[in-house]
Amino acid sequence: MKETKYACSFSDGITRTIWLLSNGAKSFPVHLSSSDETKILAKFAGITENSYYIKIEIQSELNLWDKK
């Protein structure tokens, strides 16, 4: 049986992430390359598939705010 290993790393924004965590942020943005990766991260983070936004949903929310 093939063993699958997962890893998490920063491509940019480590200082911003440290600041958010040290100032009590309850959530922060994470960029993932595919919907499969999103589901894996949600599973390991202990949240359900309905507990996160995908990029299109975030853009839609921001567009609504811009119109207000």
FISE-728301 format. One record per residue: residue in three letters; z, y, x of N, C-alpha, C in turn. Coordinates in steps of 0.05 Angstrom, whole numbers, padded with zeros to 5 digits, always signed. Layout:
<nodes>
AlaZYXZYXZYX ...
</nodes>
This chain:
<nodes>
Met+00000-00024+00017+00000+00000+00000+00000+00025+00018 Lys-00017+00044+00011-00019+00068+00027+00003+00088+00018 Glu+00016+00099+00038+00037+00118+00033+00025+00146+00032 Thr+00032+00162+00012+00022+00189+00010+00045+00208+00018 Lys+00038+00227+00035+00058+00246+00044+00049+00274+00035 Tyr+00068+00290+00027+00063+00317+00018+00077+00337+00037 Ala+00066+00360+00040+00078+00380+00056+00074+00408+00043 Cys+00091+00426+00051+00090+00453+00041+00092+00472+00065 Ser+00075+00492+00065+00075+00511+00088+00067+00538+00078 Phe+00070+00558+00095+00063+00585+00088+00037+00593+00102 Ser+00018+00604+00087-00006+00615+00100-00003+00646+00103 Asp+00015+00657+00086+00020+00686+00087+00044+00691+00069 Gly+00059+00711+00075+00081+00720+00057+00108+00708+00062 Ile+00113+00696+00085+00139+00684+00089+00161+00705+00088 Thr+00156+00729+00099+00177+00750+00098+00183+00758+00069 Arg+00162+00761+00053+00165+00768+00025+00181+00746+00010 Thr+00175+00721+00016+00189+00699+00004+00219+00698+00011 Ile+00225+00703+00037+00253+00704+00046+00267+00727+00032 Trp+00254+00750+00030+00266+00773+00016+00272+00766-00013 Leu+00253+00753-00027+00257+00746-00055+00280+00727-00058 Leu+00281+00706-00041+00303+00687-00042+00330+00699-00036 Ser+00331+00717-00016+00357+00729-00008+00366+00749-00028 Asn+00348+00759-00046+00356+00778-00066+00358+00766-00094 Gly+00360+00739-00095+00366+00726-00120+00343+00721-00138 Ala+00318+00722-00128+00295+00717-00146+00297+00689-00158 Lys+00293+00688-00184+00295+00662-00198+00268+00647-00197 Ser+00247+00662-00190+00221+00650-00187+00203+00667-00169 Phe+00182+00656-00159+00164+00671-00142+00137+00656-00142 Pro+00115+00671-00137+00089+00659-00139+00083+00639-00116 Val+00069+00618-00124+00060+00598-00105+00030+00593-00110 His+00014+00593-00089-00014+00588-00092-00020+00559-00085 Leu-00034+00545-00103-00042+00517-00098-00072+00515-00102 Ser-00084+00496-00088-00113+00493-00088-00124+00479-00112 Ser-00109+00463-00126-00119+00448-00148-00098+00443-00170 Ser-00108+00435-00193-00089+00430-00215-00073+00405-00209 Asp-00084+00386-00193-00069+00363-00185-00045+00370-00168 Glu-00049+00389-00149-00027+00398-00132-00006+00412-00149 Thr-00014+00427-00169+00004+00441-00187+00022+00421-00201 Lys+00011+00400-00211+00026+00379-00225+00046+00366-00206 Ile+00037+00360-00182+00055+00347-00162+00079+00366-00156 Leu+00073+00391-00151+00095+00410-00144+00114+00413-00168 Ala+00103+00414-00192+00121+00416-00216+00139+00392-00218 Lys+00127+00368-00213+00143+00344-00214+00166+00344-00194 Phe+00160+00351-00169+00180+00352-00148+00200+00374-00151 Ala+00192+00396-00165+00210+00418-00170+00228+00413-00194 Gly+00221+00392-00209+00237+00385-00232+00231+00402-00257 Ile+00207+00412-00259+00199+00427-00283+00176+00412-00297 Thr+00171+00419-00321+00150+00406-00337+00124+00421-00333 Glu+00102+00408-00341+00076+00420-00338+00073+00445-00354 Asn+00089+00449-00374+00087+00473-00391+00104+00496-00380 Ser+00116+00493-00357+00135+00513-00346+00123+00530-00325 Tyr+00097+00530-00322+00085+00547-00302+00058+00558-00312 Tyr+00049+00579-00298+00024+00592-00305+00003+00584-00285 Ile-00022+00581-00294-00044+00578-00276-00057+00606-00272 Lys-00074+00609-00252-00085+00635-00245-00098+00649-00269 Ile-00113+00635-00285-00127+00648-00307-00107+00659-00327 Glu-00085+00644-00332-00065+00653-00351-00051+00678-00340 Ile-00046+00679-00314-00033+00703-00303-00051+00727-00305 Gln-00077+00723-00299-00096+00745-00301-00098+00755-00330 Ser-00097+00737-00349-00098+00745-00377-00073+00762-00384 Glu-00049+00753-00375-00025+00768-00380-00026+00796-00368 Leu-00036+00798-00343-00038+00824-00330-00058+00842-00344 Asn-00080+00831-00354-00099+00847-00369-00086+00859-00394 Leu-00069+00843-00408-00055+00853-00431-00037+00876-00424 Trp-00023+00874-00401-00005+00896-00393-00020+00921-00386 Asp-00044+00918-00374-00060+00941-00367-00069+00957-00391 Lys-00073+00943-00414-00082+00956-00438-00060+00971-00453 Lys-00035+00966-00446-00012+00980-00459-00009+01007-00449 
</nodes>
